Amino acid sequence: MPFIAALVLFVTFLIWEGYFAISSKEILSIYVVMAVLVLVYSMKHSVEWNFSLLMASVAVGGYMELIGSLAGFWQYHYLEPLATYIVLSWPINTWAVHGLIYLAGIDTGTYKERCLFRSADRDTTDKI
């Protein structure tokens, strides 16, 4: 399950980079609540959908974090150009948002509602 891999990597880098030691109980409890939301959402959807959310959020989040840090918009506690645990928090954040709206009755991961073009079974020919 992509969620388990992302969570294990997130916690590993959180500890390894030294951010676990400076994290407050409130921040850690927020991540626990988000992990529960992610678990609810990810168990209701396919591995392919979860993996695509993982890859998209890591790519977009990592790029945004790195560009923002290099541009001087923010800096990390230990002054590195990019904290890996922050990049790995993006999938958790993304899944948590999807989980919240899933609990509100909106499922962004449904296959029948996701389509780029209209159904091929309807007549698309224009008659003059």
C-alpha positions as CSV (number, residue, x, y, z in Angstrom):
1,M,0.0,0.0,0.0
2,P,1.5,3.3,-1.0
3,F,0.3,5.0,2.2
4,I,2.2,2.7,4.4
5,A,5.4,3.2,2.4
6,A,5.0,7.0,2.5
7,L,4.2,7.0,6.2
8,V,7.3,4.9,7.1
9,L,9.5,7.1,4.9
10,F,8.0,10.2,6.5
11,V,8.6,9.1,10.0
12,T,12.1,7.8,9.2
13,F,13.2,11.1,7.7
14,L,11.5,13.0,10.5
15,I,13.7,11.3,13.0
16,W,16.8,11.0,10.9
17,E,16.9,14.7,10.0
18,G,16.4,15.7,13.6
19,Y,12.9,17.3,13.3
20,F,11.2,14.8,15.5
21,A,13.3,16.1,18.5
22,I,12.1,19.7,17.9
23,S,8.4,18.8,17.0
24,S,5.8,19.7,19.6
25,K,3.1,17.3,20.8
26,E,0.5,19.3,18.9
27,I,2.2,19.0,15.6
28,L,2.7,15.2,16.1
29,S,-0.9,14.8,17.0
30,I,-2.0,16.6,13.9
31,Y,0.0,14.2,11.8
32,V,-1.6,11.3,13.7
33,V,-5.1,12.6,12.9
34,M,-4.0,13.1,9.2
35,A,-2.7,9.5,9.2
36,V,-6.1,8.3,10.3
37,L,-7.8,10.3,7.5
38,V,-5.3,8.9,5.0
39,L,-6.0,5.4,6.1
40,V,-9.7,5.8,5.7
41,Y,-9.3,7.3,2.3
42,S,-6.6,5.1,0.9
43,M,-8.3,1.8,1.9
44,K,-11.4,2.8,-0.1
45,H,-9.4,3.4,-3.3
46,S,-7.2,1.4,-5.7
47,V,-3.5,1.1,-5.3
48,E,-3.1,2.8,-8.7
49,W,-5.0,5.8,-7.6
50,N,-3.1,6.0,-4.3
51,F,0.2,5.6,-6.1
52,S,-0.6,8.4,-8.6
53,L,-1.5,10.7,-5.7
54,L,1.7,9.8,-4.0
55,M,3.9,10.5,-7.1
56,A,2.1,13.7,-8.0
57,S,2.2,15.2,-4.5
58,V,5.9,14.3,-4.0
59,A,6.9,15.8,-7.4
60,V,4.8,19.0,-7.1
61,G,5.5,19.4,-3.4
62,G,9.2,18.7,-3.7
63,Y,9.6,21.2,-6.6
64,M,7.6,23.9,-4.8
65,E,9.6,23.4,-1.5
66,L,13.0,23.5,-3.2
67,I,12.2,26.5,-5.4
68,G,10.7,28.4,-2.5
69,S,13.7,27.6,-0.3
70,L,16.2,28.6,-3.0
71,A,14.4,31.8,-3.7
72,G,14.5,32.7,0.0
73,F,10.8,32.6,0.7
74,W,11.4,30.3,3.6
75,Q,14.2,28.3,5.3
76,Y,14.3,25.1,7.2
77,H,15.4,24.8,10.8
78,Y,18.8,23.3,10.1
79,L,19.4,25.6,7.1
80,E,19.4,22.8,4.4
81,P,18.1,23.7,1.0
82,L,15.4,21.0,1.2
83,A,14.1,19.0,4.2
84,T,13.2,15.5,2.9
85,Y,10.6,14.9,5.5
86,I,8.7,18.1,4.3
87,V,8.6,16.6,0.8
88,L,7.3,13.3,2.2
89,S,4.7,15.2,4.2
90,W,3.0,16.4,0.9
91,P,1.5,13.0,0.1
92,I,0.1,12.8,3.7
93,N,-1.3,16.3,3.4
94,T,-2.8,15.5,0.0
95,W,-4.4,12.3,1.1
96,A,-5.7,14.0,4.2
97,V,-7.5,16.6,2.2
98,H,-8.9,13.9,-0.1
99,G,-10.0,12.0,3.1
100,L,-11.8,15.1,4.5
101,I,-13.7,15.7,1.4
102,Y,-14.4,12.0,1.1
103,L,-16.0,12.1,4.5
104,A,-18.1,15.1,3.4
105,G,-19.5,12.9,0.5
106,I,-17.2,14.0,-2.4
107,D,-15.1,11.2,-3.8
108,T,-12.3,12.5,-6.1
109,G,-11.2,9.0,-6.8
110,T,-14.3,7.6,-8.5
111,Y,-13.6,6.1,-11.9
112,K,-17.0,6.8,-13.5
113,E,-16.9,10.5,-12.7
114,R,-13.3,11.1,-14.0
115,C,-13.2,11.5,-17.7
116,L,-11.5,13.8,-20.0
117,F,-13.9,13.4,-23.0
118,R,-17.5,12.6,-23.3
119,S,-18.6,9.0,-23.4
120,A,-17.8,7.2,-26.7
121,D,-21.1,5.4,-26.8
122,R,-23.2,8.4,-27.5
123,D,-23.6,9.7,-31.1
124,T,-21.1,12.5,-31.6
125,T,-21.7,13.1,-35.3
126,D,-23.1,16.5,-36.1
127,K,-25.9,16.5,-38.7
128,I,-26.1,19.4,-41.1
